Structure formats: structure tokens, C-alpha cells
Amino acid sequence: MNLVQLMELAAQDASVELIGAQHTPHTDPEMRVVYMKDEVDLTSQLAFFDFEQIPPTLFIAIDGEH
């Protein structure tokens, strides 16, 4: 899923919280983080993480995802 697809789902009244829950096991939406893979672009694939997984750096790689 990319940002454009996420916005289309939200425009169709899909819950962004529910979409996030499909990608991370964390129950608290405030504890979910979304990053764009490889580069910042509307068509870049999104990577969803639990907040506790994220190191305090600008660029990350978790389970082979950048």
C-alpha cells in the first residue's frame, strides 16, 4: 500500500486506525508509526511499525525494510 492508496481508502470512509491495525499488532493507534520505504514519494510503499520498535534515528531498517 502506498500513500495515495491509503488516502483513497480514507476517502471511502475506511478507518485509518483499522487499516493500521491490519499491519501491526499494537492495539493503541498512537503507538503505530508509518514510514515510506526507500524514498519519500506519494507512490512509495508504506511500512507500518510499532512505536517501540523504532530507534531514535532518521533512517531505519527493521526486518529488512528501509
Secondary structure, 3 states (H helix, E strand, C coil): CEHHHHHHHHHCCCCHHHHHHCCCCCCCHHHEEEEECCCCCCCCEEEEEEHHHCCCCCCCCECCEC
